[in-house]
Amino acid sequence: MSDEMVAEVEEIEVIGTEGKVMFPIDRPMSPSSAMSILKDAELWKYNKENPQDETKAQAFGKALHCMLLEPESFDKKIYVAYNAPVNKSTKKPYGRDSQAYKNWLETVREVAGEKSIITAEEYKELQIIQKMHRVTVEQVCRLGGKGKPIERERKVKWVDSITGQPCLGFIDAMCGNVIIDIKTTSLMDDDEIHKKIKNGYFIQAGAYAEALKQIDKAEDPKVILLFIRSKAPYSLRIVEIDEDDLDRGLLEFRRAIKIYWRCVENGFTCYRGFERMGLPRWKQMQVDSANGKG
């Protein structure tokens, strides 16, 4: 499992008369779905039809967003579970994949209901992060938005101007034309941050920037990512997405929409016919160079 923890807000689902998930051509597209479709559209569809249990990353990310952006709603959305099972040999809590943890979690769910579940140990970490960075998050929002009021957990709906596709999303926080998105990760080096942005965050950023242009008529919207280390020393990095990458992210978002259309037309079939696949370009160059070619 990735060490990255990202809050995922549940999308509006398209449900048919028999309670089945539907995939019409005009199903609203979200940035999170676009990122998954670009990786594996068939797997995205399967996961929509067969919802998975909330992961530790999802629960922790949702709790962090709530604690930093809307602490007054924390108890309504998050359940802190105590006495998580501990391995007697290692003296450490069991992992979430262990049967002991799953059995314990089932009993907790009966009390927690629809709330996201975190352990007491995770709650302590969240309190440390809140104490260290709550003020900083507020300052970034206010400075970026030039003193305008902060709007938290904003739901946005728009129609893409090029494809005509209905789109939706949830923005962590915004102030004026500045979008603030909180991400958590255990690694903070430049390569890791670049990799996370490359792997999808610029798609989300480009889509939300386009949404503000349409909904609020915002000029030159900016997207700022706040990367918070999820483990000690709980450091913070503030990253602004380049304008060129916002444009590239929007292009990728639209490419995901077109892939979705093709999948709907062919019924998300797994059979693609015969395919020819060679080495990636960088590997070809590496092999050719090692053998004196090119």
TORKEKOL-653797 format. One record per residue: residue number from 1; residue in three letters; x, z, y of N, C-alpha, C in turn. Coordinates in steps of 0.001 Angstrom, whole numbers, plus 500000, padded with zeros to 6 digits. Example, Ala and Ser with C-alpha at 12.3 -4.5 7.8 and 13.67 -1.06 7.14 Angstrom:
<drenlums>
    k    r    n.xx    n.zz    n.yy   ca.xx   ca.zz   ca.yy    c.xx    c.zz    c.yy
    1  ALA  513190  507800  494310  512300  507800  495500  513200  507800  496700
    2  SER  512850  507080  497750  513670  507140  498940  512900  507870  500030
</drenlums>
This chain:
<drenlums>
    k    r    n.xx    n.zz    n.yy   ca.xx   ca.zz   ca.yy    c.xx    c.zz    c.yy
    1  MET  500833  500000  498808  500000  500000  500000  500870  500000  501245
    2  SER  500465  499295  502236  501219  499245  503483  501274  500609  504120
    3  ASP  502386  500899  504821  502478  502178  505529  501736  502130  506850
    4  GLU  501241  500964  507205  500552  500802  508477  499154  501375  508408
    5  MET  498748  502028  509494  497422  502626  509533  496663  502038  510700
    6  VAL  495619  501344  510422  494844  500650  511445  493381  501007  511287
    7  ALA  492758  501408  512374  491329  501702  512311  490557  500405  512166
    8  GLU  489696  500360  511191  488874  499173  510979  487413  499531  511231
    9  VAL  486827  498899  512219  485420  499131  512515  484587  498146  511720
   10  GLU  483599  498649  511016  482795  497794  510143  482077  496718  510944
   11  GLU  482123  495515  510422  481488  494390  511099  479970  494402  510878
   12  ILE  479280  493594  511671  477873  493332  511414  477806  492408  510200
   13  GLU  477170  492865  509138  477089  492043  507938  475849  491154  507986
   14  VAL  475963  489998  507359  474828  489094  507225  474277  489296  505822
   15  ILE  473118  489934  505743  472540  490295  504447  471264  489490  504199
   16  GLY  471150  488939  503000  469985  488141  502637  468792  489000  502225
   17  THR  467706  488362  501878  466470  489067  501530  466619  489898  500261
   18  GLU  467521  489523  499367  467726  490268  498130  468850  491287  498246
   19  GLY  469291  491541  499464  470337  492530  499681  471738  492030  499434
   20  LYS  471885  490729  499204  473203  490164  498952  473876  489750  500259
   21  VAL  475209  489858  500282  475968  489412  501448  475865  487900  501562
   22  MET  475580  487404  502742  475398  485979  502958  476600  485395  503711
   23  PHE  476864  484107  503478  477971  483426  504135  477501  482108  504745
   24  PRO  476592  482186  505721  476134  480970  506399  477238  480441  507303
   25  ILE  477116  479175  507694  478150  478547  508510  478297  479234  509855
   26  ASP  477205  479865  510357  477243  480505  511665  477403  482023  511575
   27  ARG  477940  482492  510459  478216  483922  510328  479189  484352  511422
   28  PRO  478920  485455  512162  479833  485874  513232  481253  486105  512708
   29  MET  482237  485590  513442  483638  485724  513063  484289  486824  513883
   30  SER  484993  487723  513206  485739  488782  513888  487232  488533  513715
   31  PRO  488061  489088  514591  489512  488925  514427  490021  489440  513085
   32  SER  489473  490577  512610  489947  491115  511330  489606  490177  510178
   33  SER  488400  489574  510223  488054  488599  509192  488936  487358  509300
   34  ALA  489216  486921  510522  490057  485740  510721  491433  485948  510108
   35  MET  492015  487136  510310  493334  487423  509746  493300  487378  508225
   36  SER  492226  487922  507628  492102  487923  506164  491840  486527  505618
   37  ILE  491034  485739  506321  490720  484377  505889  491960  483499  505899
   38  LEU  492810  483668  506897  494042  482883  506965  494972  483196  505790
   39  LYS  494918  484431  505289  495753  484814  504155  495148  484342  502839
   40  ASP  493840  484611  502654  493192  484291  501381  491686  484373  501582
   41  ALA  491060  483237  501844  489626  483215  502141  488788  483666  500953
   42  GLU  489195  483304  499748  488431  483679  498554  488458  485187  498340
   43  LEU  489634  485787  498568  489748  487236  498422  488945  487943  499500
   44  TRP  488929  487382  500712  488120  487948  501801  486648  487983  501405
   45  LYS  486163  486879  500845  484762  486811  500425  484480  487827  499316
   46  TYR  485383  487923  498362  485198  488869  497257  485102  490295  497783
   47  ASN  485975  490656  498716  485964  492015  499260  484705  492295  500068
   48  LYS  484137  491265  500698  482875  491439  501411  481736  491714  500433
   49  GLU  481778  491039  499314  480723  491198  498307  480921  492458  497465
   50  ASN  482151  492940  497410  482479  494116  496601  483278  495101  497456
   51  PRO  482609  495829  498333  483303  496745  499246  484179  497743  498502
   52  GLN  485390  497917  499011  486331  498847  498409  486215  500212  499081
   53  ASP  486645  501254  498376  486667  502582  498971  487606  502595  500173
   54  GLU  487288  503404  501154  488137  503519  502339  489504  504053  501942
   55  THR  490552  503385  502379  491912  503801  502046  492375  504923  502974
   56  LYS  493473  505542  502605  494071  506568  503464  494413  505978  504822
   57  ALA  494950  504760  504817  495333  504106  506066  494127  503911  506973
   58  GLN  493021  503455  506404  491819  503213  507194  491240  504514  507734
   59  ALA  491183  505540  506878  490619  506824  507299  491482  507473  508375
   60  PHE  492792  507449  508185  493695  508048  509161  493626  507285  510481
   61  GLY  493607  505957  510401  493546  505151  511613  492267  505394  512389
   62  LYS  491148  505456  511675  489864  505708  512340  489866  507087  513009
   63  ALA  490432  508086  512311  490482  509438  512860  491372  509505  514095
   64  LEU  492486  508771  514066  493393  508771  515222  492720  508142  516433
   65  HIS  492078  507009  516244  491371  506363  517345  490334  507311  517941
   66  CYS  489614  507978  517064  488566  508879  517517  489160  510053  518294
   67  MET  490250  510609  517803  490853  511771  518448  491451  511433  519807
   68  LEU  492010  510223  519932  492643  509836  521190  491653  509283  522203
   69  LEU  490638  508570  521724  489758  507844  522639  488395  508487  522846
   70  GLU  487887  509150  521833  486575  509796  521974  486531  511084  521153
   71  PRO  487354  512074  521546  487429  513320  520770  486103  514050  520646
   72  GLU  485199  513803  521592  483895  514471  521538  483063  514010  520329
   73  SER  483428  512854  519750  482694  512315  518603  483400  512578  517281
   74  PHE  484526  513286  517322  485353  513462  516122  484559  514074  514977
   75  ASP  483865  515175  515226  483145  515871  514154  481987  515054  513608
   76  LYS  481490  514107  514396  480372  513276  513945  480834  512154  513014
   77  LYS  482103  511755  513156  482604  510603  512414  483626  510955  511337
   78  ILE  484298  512098  511494  485409  512442  510601  485142  513781  509912
   79  TYR  485423  513823  508616  485297  515067  507858  486688  515511  507410
   80  VAL  487078  516733  507793  488375  517279  507400  488184  518077  506116
   81  ALA  488824  517623  505048  488675  518257  503732  489885  519139  503427
   82  TYR  489618  520352  503055  490679  521298  502730  490846  521414  501214
   83  ASN  491946  522040  500842  492222  522309  499422  492350  521047  498581
   84  ALA  493032  520035  499105  493316  518836  498306  494170  519238  497106
   85  PRO  493958  518615  495949  494691  519017  494738  496195  518808  494874
   86  VAL  496943  519775  494363  498407  519753  494453  498997  519672  493048
   87  ASN  500005  518820  492895  500718  518699  491630  501561  519957  491409
   88  LYS  501304  520669  490350  501999  521934  490114  503494  521748  489905
   89  SER  503898  520590  489406  505322  520348  489140  506093  520054  490425
   90  THR  505537  519174  491259  506236  518762  492484  505875  519605  493695
   91  LYS  504791  520372  493590  504288  521197  494698  503804  520335  495871
   92  LYS  503531  519064  495591  503058  518156  496635  501647  517671  496292
   93  PRO  500874  517289  497312  499520  516796  497038  499553  515538  496173
   94  TYR  498555  515381  495336  498440  514166  494531  498182  512967  495438
   95  GLY  498665  511802  495022  498398  510592  495775  496950  510163  495618
   96  ARG  496467  509340  496536  495060  508936  496516  494704  508075  495305
   97  ASP  495720  507501  494658  495456  506675  493481  495359  507501  492198
   98  SER  495717  508770  492262  495697  509603  491062  494259  509983  490700
   99  GLN  494024  510201  489426  492677  510570  488977  492280  511936  489507
  100  ALA  493261  512843  489610  492967  514188  490126  492451  514115  491559
  101  TYR  493072  513260  492357  492630  513117  493748  491261  512448  493813
  102  LYS  491056  511415  493002  489772  510707  493010  488627  511635  492620
  103  ASN  488864  512485  491621  487828  513428  491198  487503  514403  492320
  104  TRP  488543  514899  492990  488341  515828  494108  487602  515135  495245
  105  LEU  487977  513874  495508  487370  513140  496615  485878  512909  496382
  106  GLU  485487  512709  495120  484078  512498  494808  483247  513719  495184
  107  THR  483781  514907  494924  483049  516125  495277  482971  516301  496792
  108  VAL  484040  515903  497494  484063  516012  498955  483063  515046  499572
  109  ARG  482937  513853  498991  482023  512844  499536  480579  513323  499547
  110  GLU  480233  514149  498590  478864  514666  498538  478532  515470  499784
  111  VAL  479548  516102  500373  479360  516900  501583  479592  516062  502831
  112  ALA  480586  515164  502769  480975  514383  503951  479964  513301  504299
  113  GLY  479240  512816  503313  478284  511742  503572  478982  510466  503984
  114  GLU  478587  509880  505118  479140  508622  505586  480417  508798  506421
  115  LYS  480814  510025  506649  482001  510275  507484  483279  509845  506758
  116  SER  484287  509462  507534  485607  509196  506958  486251  510532  506599
  117  ILE  486978  510544  505484  487552  511790  504979  489060  511798  505160
  118  ILE  489568  512860  505769  491011  513080  505872  491312  514486  505354
  119  THR  492561  514702  504939  492945  516011  504431  493366  516911  505596
  120  ALA  493476  518203  505299  493894  519170  506319  495304  518853  506810
  121  GLU  496170  518381  505904  497545  518031  506295  497545  516848  507261
  122  GLU  496697  515853  506989  496594  514701  507884  496018  515113  509233
  123  TYR  495092  516052  509216  494491  516539  510454  495545  517207  511341
  124  LYS  496470  517960  510731  497540  518600  511502  498421  517548  512180
  125  GLU  498711  516467  511453  499508  515389  512044  498777  514752  513214
  126  LEU  497482  514556  513063  496683  513974  514135  496692  514861  515371
  127  GLN  496639  516155  515180  496655  517085  516313  497980  517012  517066
  128  ILE  499071  516838  516317  500377  516702  516967  500421  515428  517801
  129  ILE  499944  514315  517214  499934  513038  517925  499054  513121  519157
  130  GLN  497908  513750  519031  497010  513889  520184  497683  514678  521310
  131  LYS  498332  515761  520948  499002  516603  521953  500127  515847  522648
  132  MET  500825  514987  521896  501962  514255  522454  501537  513049  523280
  133  HIS  500462  512359  522874  500201  511029  523438  498843  510835  524105
  134  ARG  497971  511825  524083  496655  511646  524703  496792  511284  526180
  135  VAL  497612  512034  526892  497798  511782  528328  498414  510411  528559
  136  THR  499379  510046  527705  500042  508746  527855  499049  507612  527674
  137  VAL  498183  507718  526693  497171  506689  526464  496277  506543  527682
  138  GLU  495865  507661  528248  495024  507631  529447  495771  506972  530606
  139  GLN  497044  507307  530752  497843  506753  531855  498011  505249  531720
  140  VAL  498289  504793  530500  498454  503356  530273  497167  502620  530627
  141  CYS  496050  503180  530215  494766  502557  530527  494556  502475  532039
  142  ARG  494800  503564  532729  494523  503612  534165  495516  502763  534965
  143  LEU  496787  502826  534587  497789  502033  535309  497569  500548  535069
  144  GLY  497299  500197  533814  497075  498793  533494  495850  498242  534182
  145  GLY  494817  499071  534280  493569  498627  534890  493470  498908  536364
  146  LYS  494587  499338  536970  494639  499582  538416  493567  500557  538874
  147  GLY  493437  501640  538108  492546  502709  538517  491085  502533  538183
  148  LYS  490711  501436  537529  489302  501223  537188  488898  502139  536024
  149  PRO  487593  502383  535862  487133  503272  534787  487547  502756  533405
  150  ILE  487815  503685  532508  488187  503322  531143  486930  503172  530297
  151  GLU  486845  502070  529578  485724  501834  528670  486260  501914  527247
  152  ARG  485672  502761  526426  486179  503005  525079  485260  502410  524016
  153  GLU  485908  501954  522917  485164  501440  521754  484078  500469  522179
  154  ARG  484481  499426  522871  483516  498447  523365  483253  497362  522325
  155  LYS  481991  497149  522037  481603  496063  521151  481439  494797  521978
  156  VAL  482061  493696  521547  481973  492439  522286  481418  491342  521382
  157  LYS  480528  490536  521921  479951  489395  521209  480060  488192  522123
  158  TRP  480545  487071  521589  480678  485857  522383  480603  484640  521474
  159  VAL  480478  483479  522072  480475  482221  521333  481738  481466  521716
  160  ASP  482536  481099  520722  483782  480398  521010  483503  479070  521696
  161  SER  484186  478831  522804  483897  477659  523642  484287  476341  522994
  162  ILE  485187  476347  522038  485648  475109  521396  484883  474832  520100
  163  THR  484767  475830  519239  484129  475617  517938  482627  475890  517961
  164  GLY  482163  476654  518947  480758  477020  518998  480387  478142  518034
  165  GLN  481406  478778  517429  481160  479825  516444  480805  481154  517121
  166  PRO  479740  481849  516664  479471  483206  517153  480624  484123  516733
  167  CYS  481049  484992  517623  482180  485881  517349  481829  487306  517766
  168  LEU  482489  488264  517151  482254  489655  517513  483512  490465  517272
  169  GLY  483575  491635  517927  484719  492507  517744  484493  493849  518417
  170  PHE  485435  494761  518208  485389  496080  518816  486738  496357  519456
  171  ILE  486743  496531  520764  487969  496780  521522  488171  498287  521639
  172  ASP  489364  498757  521284  489646  500198  521326  489352  500780  522701
  173  ALA  490002  500223  523714  489807  500695  525086  490156  499566  526039
  174  MET  489544  499579  527199  489875  498582  528207  489644  499160  529592
  175  CYS  490372  498616  530523  490290  499076  531895  490470  497847  532775
  176  GLY  489393  497414  533444  489479  496170  534191  489680  495011  533235
  177  ASN  490719  494211  533467  491002  493071  532591  492119  493373  531593
  178  VAL  492385  494668  531371  493456  495083  530457  492854  495673  529185
  179  ILE  493238  495094  528051  492782  495557  526743  493866  496446  526132
  180  ILE  493457  497612  525647  494389  498540  525011  494031  498648  523540
  181  ASP  495010  498430  522666  494775  498513  521228  495795  499470  520624
  182  ILE  495317  500440  519864  496193  501458  519274  496513  501105  517830
  183  LYS  497800  501123  517504  498262  500849  516149  499179  501988  515712
  184  THR  499155  502329  514435  500083  503331  513945  500908  502767  512803
  185  THR  502131  503201  512720  503057  502702  511710  504150  503736  511488
  186  SER  504752  503748  510322  505842  504692  510060  507187  504137  510505
  187  LEU  507262  502824  510773  508512  502188  511201  508374  501667  512622
  188  MET  509431  501849  513429  509352  501507  514843  510442  500547  515318
  189  ASP  511250  500003  514399  512336  499120  514818  511776  497788  515292
  190  ASP  512594  497037  516030  512155  495772  516615  511634  494801  515561
  191  ASP  512352  494688  514438  511937  493744  513392  510555  494081  512867
  192  GLU  510292  495366  512678  509002  495793  512139  507876  495507  513129
  193  ILE  508121  495800  514403  507092  495547  515420  506813  494056  515532
  194  HIS  507875  493236  515530  507694  491784  515590  506906  491292  514376
  195  LYS  507216  491856  513206  506541  491426  511980  505049  491750  512050
  196  LYS  504705  492915  512551  503304  493308  512633  502544  492428  513615
  197  ILE  503180  492117  514743  502528  491241  515720  502352  489846  515117
  198  LYS  503411  489348  514463  503370  488014  513858  502312  487939  512766
  199  ASN  502114  489034  512029  501207  489016  510887  499733  489149  511251
  200  GLY  499421  489102  512523  498003  489088  512840  497572  489692  514156
  201  TYR  498367  490588  514722  497917  491239  515948  497743  490261  517098
  202  PHE  498550  489198  517125  498414  488231  518216  497122  487434  518073
  203  ILE  496586  487334  516852  495298  486675  516648  494188  487526  517258
  204  GLN  494225  488813  516964  493255  489744  517537  493357  489758  519058
  205  ALA  494581  489788  519569  494798  489830  521014  494259  488571  521686
  206  GLY  494550  487412  521104  494094  486150  521682  492584  486028  521681
  207  ALA  491948  486505  520600  490485  486438  520510  489834  487351  521535
  208  TYR  490358  488558  521686  489748  489498  522630  489981  489077  524080
  209  ALA  491138  488492  524346  491387  487979  525699  490383  486884  526041
  210  GLU  490108  486005  525065  489121  484947  525265  487727  485538  525467
  211  ALA  487419  486605  524734  486115  487252  524877  485907  487766  526297
  212  LEU  486940  488377  526874  486813  488903  528233  486670  487783  529258
  213  LYS  487342  486663  529000  487201  485529  529916  485753  485053  529951
  214  GLN  485121  485053  528789  483740  484563  528715  482733  485602  529188
  215  ILE  482870  486837  528723  481865  487865  528994  481987  488406  530415
  216  ASP  483218  488760  530810  483445  489398  532115  483985  488443  533171
  217  LYS  484198  487174  532776  484823  486210  533682  486180  486719  534166
  218  ALA  486873  487423  533290  488161  488011  533636  489224  486930  533795
  219  GLU  490045  487073  534802  491151  486144  535023  492438  486762  534485
  220  ASP  493156  485993  533703  494426  486434  533127  494335  487817  532469
  221  PRO  493452  487990  531493  493383  489290  530802  494691  489596  530097
  222  LYS  495028  490872  530040  496260  491312  529403  495920  492160  528184
  223  VAL  496791  492121  527183  496602  492924  525971  497840  493781  525758
  224  ILE  497637  495086  525709  498730  496032  525512  498521  496749  524179
  225  LEU  499538  496727  523324  499495  497425  522036  500271  498726  522150
  226  LEU  499646  499816  521747  500325  501113  521719  500662  501429  520267
  227  PHE  501935  501303  519912  502377  501615  518554  502775  503088  518501
  228  ILE  502122  503840  517631  502412  505264  517483  502953  505506  516080
  229  ARG  504108  506169  516013  504688  506478  514701  503828  507544  514025
  230  SER  503401  507278  512804  502465  508167  512118  503126  509396  511493
  231  LYS  504445  509433  511493  505192  510581  510978  506168  511053  512052
  232  ALA  506677  512267  511873  507667  512777  512826  508801  511763  512973
  233  PRO  509259  511508  514219  509002  512232  515476  507794  511741  516274
  234  TYR  506885  510979  515696  505632  510567  516348  505879  509860  517689
  235  SER  506879  509011  517694  507237  508314  518938  506238  507217  519278
  236  LEU  506375  506672  520492  505419  505696  521022  506159  504491  521586
  237  ARG  505635  503298  521317  506131  502084  521942  504963  501343  522564
  238  ILE  505176  500864  523784  504139  500157  524524  504548  498698  524624
  239  VAL  503754  497808  524045  504103  496387  523949  503002  495535  524576
  240  GLU  503370  494660  525491  502405  493723  526061  502586  492360  525398
  241  ILE  501505  491768  524949  501554  490464  524295  501755  489379  525348
  242  ASP  502725  488483  525111  502987  487379  526041  501774  486465  526159
  243  GLU  501618  485856  527327  500497  484934  527543  500524  483772  526555
  244  ASP  501725  483254  526278  501831  482139  525326  501350  482555  523942
  245  ASP  501644  483796  523565  501212  484268  522248  499720  484545  522218
  246  LEU  499132  484879  523363  497673  485003  523418  497035  483648  523121
  247  ASP  497619  482584  523700  497113  481229  523445  497288  480853  521981
  248  ARG  498459  481184  521406  498701  480872  519992  497749  481664  519098
  249  GLY  497501  482916  519459  496595  483735  518679  495189  483164  518661
  250  LEU  494751  482640  519808  493421  482039  519892  493344  480776  519037
  251  LEU  494421  479989  519015  494454  478792  518176  494348  479158  516694
  252  GLU  495033  480221  516289  494960  480671  514902  493572  481212  514573
  253  PHE  492966  481894  515522  491605  482395  515337  490653  481227  515071
  254  ARG  490825  480164  515836  489971  478982  515650  490300  478262  514346
  255  ARG  491552  478313  513919  491907  477703  512633  491212  478446  511501
  256  ALA  491110  479775  511621  490407  480562  510604  488930  480186  510548
  257  ILE  488344  479926  511708  486940  479510  511754  486748  478204  510991
  258  LYS  487655  477254  511189  487544  475958  510514  487770  476093  509008
  259  ILE  488670  476992  508604  488872  477249  507176  487595  477826  506579
  260  TYR  486978  478735  507314  485726  479331  506848  484656  478255  506658
  261  TRP  484545  477346  507592  483568  476252  507469  483790  475458  506188
  262  ARG  485062  475105  505932  485373  474329  504723  485012  475115  503469
  263  CYS  485280  476426  503499  484971  477260  502338  483467  477317  502085
  264  VAL  482685  477435  503154  481230  477457  503006  480749  476149  502409
  265  GLU  481332  475040  502877  480908  473714  502405  481216  473502  500925
  266  ASN  482343  474051  500453  482693  473836  499043  482364  475037  498155
  267  GLY  481622  475997  498722  481194  477142  497913  482293  478114  497562
  268  PHE  483362  478144  498355  484494  479049  498123  485076  478851  496725
  269  THR  485062  477623  496244  485597  477368  494912  487085  477677  494846
  270  CYS  487499  478224  493715  488921  478556  493539  489745  477332  493140
  271  TYR  489090  476311  492588  489826  475137  492111  490171  474225  493278
  272  ARG  491436  473944  493454  491893  473120  494569  492461  471780  494098
  273  GLY  492380  471503  492827  493003  470290  492327  494498  470502  492161
  274  PHE  495207  469412  491907  496650  469504  491749  497313  469654  493109
  275  GLU  498260  470558  493170  498974  470810  494417  500469  470635  494196
  276  ARG  501140  470150  495209  502602  470067  495180  503134  471070  496192
  277  MET  504019  471921  495733  504550  472958  496611  506059  473057  496415
  278  GLY  506800  472903  497492  508249  473016  497429  508721  474312  498046
  279  LEU  510026  474458  498164  510591  475648  498791  510260  475663  500282
  280  PRO  510168  476845  500878  509996  476908  502335  511163  476208  503023
  281  ARG  510918  475702  504221  511933  474941  504944  513241  475709  505097
  282  TRP  513147  477008  505413  514368  477784  505613  515177  477899  504319
  283  LYS  514466  477962  503149  515159  478066  501871  515786  476728  501499
  284  GLN  515106  475626  501804  515674  474303  501560  516999  474152  502296
  285  MET  517005  474553  503576  518219  474436  504390  519330  475318  503831
  286  GLN  518961  476514  503333  519947  477434  502776  520589  476847  501525
  287  VAL  519761  476293  500631  520275  475691  499391  521118  474463  499686
  288  ASP  520639  473610  500586  521384  472390  500941  522724  472731  501558
  289  SER  522741  473755  502412  523994  474144  503052  524994  474679  502041
  290  ALA  524500  475472  501086  525388  476052  500074  525975  474980  499158
  291  ASN  525290  473830  499062  525750  472762  498189  526335  471581  498962
  292  GLY  526663  471819  500221  527319  470784  501029  526441  469641  501436
  293  LYS  525119  469859  501471  524207  468811  501907  523646  469144  503294
  294  GLY  523777  468237  504213  523178  468440  505527  523913  469460  506364
</drenlums>
